[in-house]
Structure formats: structure tokens, C-alpha cells
Amino acid sequence: GRKNYLFAGSDAGGDNIADAMTLIESAKLSGLNPHDYLADVLARINEHKINRLHELLPWNWKPVTDLHKQAA
């Protein structure tokens, strides 16, 4: 919580922690495993089309394995 952010190292570090915690908590609220969600998104984001980034948001995200099952 709040006191942990005192040890972020800098204002930028605190901003980074806040961004990460927002993604993690949004994934939890969407019923996702945050580890699986972040690992998949980080693996795919580099090659994902910029106009389709909304697909990677926690409430729209589908694992790659589900996408392969749909194509088959």
C-alpha cells in the first residue's frame, strides 16, 4: 500500500509502480490470473498492431491459445 510507495526510489519509480499495480488489479477485477495476463501481453505487445491495442486491455484480452483454437 501507501507506505510501500515511499521506497520506490523516485517519483518516476512511484509512477511505474502505480501503473503496474493498476494493470494487475484490473486483471484481477476481470477474473484473470495477473501473471498469465502480463506474461502474454508482454510477449505479444511488440508485434501487436497499434490500432488494435484495445485488444490487450484486461477486459478484452484473450489468451493466444484461445485464438489458435478459434482458427482451427
C-alpha positions as a Markdown table, in Angstrom:
| # | Residue | x | y | z |
|---|---|---|---|---|
| 1 | Gly | 0.0 | 0.0 | 0.0 |
| 2 | Arg | 0.7 | 3.6 | 0.6 |
| 3 | Lys | 3.8 | 3.2 | 2.8 |
| 4 | Asn | 5.4 | 0.8 | 0.3 |
| 5 | Tyr | 5.5 | 3.5 | -2.3 |
| 6 | Leu | 7.9 | 5.5 | -0.1 |
| 7 | Phe | 10.6 | 3.1 | -1.1 |
| 8 | Ala | 10.0 | 3.4 | -4.9 |
| 9 | Gly | 13.3 | 5.4 | -5.2 |
| 10 | Ser | 11.9 | 8.4 | -7.0 |
| 11 | Asp | 8.8 | 10.0 | -8.3 |
| 12 | Ala | 9.2 | 8.1 | -11.6 |
| 13 | Gly | 9.6 | 4.9 | -9.7 |
| 14 | Gly | 6.3 | 5.6 | -7.8 |
| 15 | Asp | 4.6 | 6.3 | -11.1 |
| 16 | Asn | 5.9 | 3.0 | -12.6 |
| 17 | Ile | 4.6 | 1.1 | -9.5 |
| 18 | Ala | 1.2 | 2.7 | -9.8 |
| 19 | Asp | 1.0 | 1.8 | -13.5 |
| 20 | Ala | 1.9 | -1.8 | -12.7 |
| 21 | Met | -0.5 | -2.1 | -9.8 |
| 22 | Thr | -3.3 | -0.7 | -12.0 |
| 23 | Leu | -2.7 | -3.4 | -14.6 |
| 24 | Ile | -2.5 | -6.1 | -12.0 |
| 25 | Glu | -5.7 | -5.0 | -10.2 |
| 26 | Ser | -7.6 | -4.5 | -13.5 |
| 27 | Ala | -6.6 | -8.1 | -14.5 |
| 28 | Lys | -7.9 | -9.4 | -11.1 |
| 29 | Leu | -11.2 | -7.5 | -11.4 |
| 30 | Ser | -11.6 | -9.0 | -14.9 |
| 31 | Gly | -11.2 | -12.5 | -13.4 |
| 32 | Leu | -7.7 | -13.1 | -14.9 |
| 33 | Asn | -4.6 | -14.5 | -13.4 |
| 34 | Pro | -2.4 | -11.4 | -13.4 |
| 35 | His | 0.8 | -13.4 | -14.0 |
| 36 | Asp | -0.6 | -15.1 | -17.1 |
| 37 | Tyr | -2.1 | -11.9 | -18.4 |
| 38 | Leu | 1.1 | -9.8 | -18.1 |
| 39 | Ala | 3.3 | -12.6 | -19.4 |
| 40 | Asp | 1.1 | -13.0 | -22.5 |
| 41 | Val | 0.7 | -9.2 | -23.1 |
| 42 | Leu | 4.4 | -8.5 | -22.7 |
| 43 | Ala | 5.2 | -11.4 | -25.2 |
| 44 | Arg | 2.8 | -10.1 | -27.8 |
| 45 | Ile | 2.9 | -6.3 | -27.5 |
| 46 | Asn | 6.0 | -5.7 | -29.6 |
| 47 | Glu | 4.3 | -7.2 | -32.7 |
| 48 | His | 0.7 | -6.2 | -32.0 |
| 49 | Lys | -0.8 | -3.6 | -34.3 |
| 50 | Ile | -1.0 | -0.2 | -32.7 |
| 51 | Asn | -4.6 | 0.4 | -33.8 |
| 52 | Arg | -5.6 | -2.9 | -32.0 |
| 53 | Leu | -4.0 | -2.2 | -28.6 |
| 54 | His | -7.5 | -2.2 | -27.1 |
| 55 | Glu | -7.5 | -6.0 | -27.6 |
| 56 | Leu | -4.8 | -6.3 | -24.9 |
| 57 | Leu | -6.7 | -4.5 | -22.2 |
| 58 | Pro | -7.7 | -6.8 | -19.4 |
| 59 | Trp | -11.4 | -6.7 | -20.1 |
| 60 | Asn | -10.9 | -7.5 | -23.8 |
| 61 | Trp | -7.9 | -9.9 | -23.6 |
| 62 | Lys | -8.0 | -13.4 | -24.9 |
| 63 | Pro | -5.0 | -15.7 | -24.5 |
| 64 | Val | -3.1 | -16.7 | -27.6 |
| 65 | Thr | -4.1 | -20.4 | -27.1 |
| 66 | Asp | -7.8 | -19.4 | -27.3 |
| 67 | Leu | -7.1 | -17.6 | -30.6 |
| 68 | His | -5.4 | -20.7 | -32.1 |
| 69 | Lys | -8.4 | -22.9 | -31.0 |
| 70 | Gln | -10.8 | -20.5 | -32.8 |
| 71 | Ala | -8.7 | -20.6 | -36.0 |
| 72 | Ala | -8.6 | -24.4 | -36.1 |
